[in-house]
Amino acid sequence: MYKTKITILLILLLLPLWALAGKKEIVVFKLDSVTREPKAEPEPQITEKLIYEDDLIKIMWVPGKEAFSFMLENRTDKLLKILWEESSLITQAGESHRVIHAGVKFINQDQPMPPTMVPQKANIKDLIASSDCPHVKPAKIMGTYCDSEIYSDKLPKSDQIGEREKALQQVLRVVLTIQKEEQKYIYDFTFKAEKGEK
């Protein structure tokens, strides 16, 4: 009886440690800031970690190592167009990359991309990836995309302080140009790294 109680007590004490042992620290990205030109009135806001909304759009991001997926809602009573040829992905090194989106075949990656139409009060799901990569793989949901990473989610162990800090200081940007009638709106989404778990 006494051994059974001790065994149960040890299991209860060690169970949280076993749960922690299975988790791995990784780098994840949060939406840190957004600028829009021309500016929005009233001031737009990031409502959650990865959601931004203003008078034109509401967008929810899902940053992935190979592509950034998003769902964009048109909040207006007019047609919106995403102008892919005027949009870009900017890496940690500050390099601007031409983008492709869902449904674009890599064989056609160098050809001009027509805008994506977002009807009034409707939403679309899409992804944005760099067009200049050496390898291609099928996307799980839409089209094909690059299999080289936009960022690494590896977080060095805590004893590698300099490398760990460097991994958590990563900044990525997506510049998305949206047109409503004749007016173009340039959105600059800035994502910053933070510690997450897998």
C-alpha positions in Angstrom: 0.0 0.0 0.0 2.8 2.4 1.0 4.7 1.6 -2.2 1.6 2.2 -4.3 1.1 5.7 -2.8 4.8 6.6 -3.4 4.5 5.4 -7.0 1.4 7.4 -7.6 3.0 10.5 -6.0 6.1 10.2 -8.1 4.0 9.8 -11.3 2.0 12.9 -10.4 5.2 14.9 -9.7 7.0 13.7 -12.8 4.1 13.9 -15.2 4.5 17.7 -15.9 8.2 17.2 -16.5 7.5 14.4 -19.1 5.1 16.7 -20.9 7.7 19.5 -21.0 10.4 17.1 -22.3 8.3 16.4 -25.4 8.0 20.1 -26.4 10.6 21.7 -28.5 11.3 25.5 -28.6 11.1 27.0 -32.1 11.1 30.4 -33.7 7.6 31.7 -34.6 6.6 35.0 -36.0 4.0 37.6 -34.8 2.7 40.5 -36.7 4.5 43.4 -35.2 3.5 46.5 -37.2 1.7 47.6 -40.4 2.0 50.7 -42.4 -0.4 51.7 -45.1 0.0 54.4 -47.8 -2.1 56.4 -48.1 -2.8 56.3 -44.3 -6.0 55.0 -42.9 -8.5 57.0 -40.8 -9.2 56.0 -38.1 -5.8 54.5 -37.2 -5.9 50.8 -38.1 -5.0 48.1 -35.6 -3.5 44.7 -35.1 -6.3 43.0 -33.2 -4.5 39.8 -32.4 -1.1 38.3 -32.9 -1.5 37.8 -36.6 -4.7 39.7 -37.5 -4.8 43.3 -38.9 -7.9 45.3 -39.8 -8.7 48.7 -41.2 -11.5 50.3 -43.3 -10.6 48.3 -46.4 -9.4 44.9 -45.3 -9.1 42.4 -42.5 -6.2 40.0 -43.0 -5.2 37.0 -40.9 -1.6 35.7 -41.5 -0.2 32.2 -41.0 3.6 32.5 -41.4 5.3 29.3 -42.6 8.9 28.5 -43.4 8.3 28.2 -47.1 5.2 30.5 -47.6 3.0 32.9 -45.7 -0.6 31.9 -46.0 -3.3 34.4 -45.4 -7.1 35.0 -45.5 -8.1 38.5 -46.7 -11.6 39.9 -46.3 -12.8 42.8 -48.4 -14.7 45.1 -46.0 -15.8 47.5 -48.7 -18.7 47.7 -51.2 -16.2 47.9 -54.1 -14.0 45.3 -55.8 -10.4 45.1 -54.5 -7.4 43.8 -56.5 -4.2 42.4 -55.1 -1.5 43.6 -57.5 1.1 40.8 -57.3 3.6 42.6 -59.6 3.8 45.4 -57.1 4.1 43.2 -54.0 7.3 41.7 -52.5 8.7 39.6 -49.7 11.7 41.2 -47.8 14.0 38.8 -45.9 16.0 39.2 -42.8 19.0 40.3 -44.9 16.9 43.1 -46.4 16.7 41.5 -49.8 13.5 42.2 -51.7 12.0 39.2 -53.6 9.4 39.0 -56.3 6.5 36.9 -55.1 4.2 34.3 -56.4 0.9 33.1 -54.9 -1.3 30.1 -54.9 -2.1 28.6 -58.3 0.9 30.0 -60.0 3.0 27.2 -61.6 6.7 27.6 -61.2 7.1 27.1 -64.9 5.3 30.4 -65.2 7.0 32.2 -62.3 8.8 34.7 -64.6 5.7 35.8 -66.4 3.6 38.7 -65.2 0.9 37.7 -62.8 -2.6 39.1 -63.2 -4.2 40.7 -60.1 -6.4 38.6 -57.8 -9.9 40.0 -57.6 -11.6 40.1 -54.2 -15.3 40.9 -54.6 -17.1 43.3 -52.2 -17.8 41.8 -48.8 -16.0 38.6 -49.7 -12.8 36.9 -48.7 -10.1 34.8 -50.3 -7.4 32.4 -49.0 -4.0 32.6 -50.6 -0.3 32.3 -49.9 2.7 34.4 -50.7 6.2 32.9 -51.4 9.4 33.9 -53.0 9.5 33.3 -56.8 13.3 32.8 -56.9 14.1 29.4 -55.5 15.8 26.4 -57.0 13.3 23.7 -55.9 9.5 23.3 -56.1 7.1 21.1 -54.3 3.3 20.8 -54.3 1.4 22.8 -51.7 -0.8 20.9 -49.3 -3.7 23.2 -50.1 -3.1 25.3 -53.1 -0.8 25.1 -56.1 2.9 24.7 -55.8 5.5 26.7 -53.9 9.2 26.9 -53.1 10.7 24.4 -50.8 13.6 26.6 -49.7 12.9 28.3 -46.4 12.0 32.0 -46.0 13.3 31.6 -42.4 14.5 28.9 -40.1 12.4 27.9 -37.2 15.3 26.4 -35.3 16.0 28.0 -32.0 19.5 27.3 -30.6 19.7 25.9 -27.1 19.9 28.4 -24.2 23.7 27.8 -23.8 24.3 29.3 -27.3 23.3 32.8 -26.2 24.5 34.8 -29.2 22.9 32.4 -31.7 19.7 32.3 -29.8 19.4 36.1 -29.6 20.2 36.3 -33.4 17.4 33.8 -34.1 14.9 35.8 -32.0 15.9 39.1 -33.7 14.7 38.0 -37.2 12.4 40.5 -39.0 10.5 39.7 -42.2 8.3 41.9 -44.2 5.5 41.4 -46.8 4.6 44.4 -49.0 1.2 43.9 -50.5 -0.3 46.4 -53.0 -4.1 46.5 -53.1 -6.1 48.6 -55.5 -9.7 49.9 -55.0 -11.0 51.6 -58.1 -8.1 53.8 -59.2 -6.5 54.2 -55.8 -3.6 52.0 -54.8 -2.9 51.1 -51.2 0.5 49.9 -50.2 0.6 47.7 -47.1 3.9 46.9 -45.4 3.5 44.1 -42.9 6.4 43.6 -40.5 6.8 40.3 -38.7 9.1 39.7 -35.7 10.4 36.5 -34.3 9.6 35.2 -30.9 9.9 32.0 -29.0 7.3 29.3 -29.5 6.8 25.6 -28.9 6.2 22.7 -31.3 
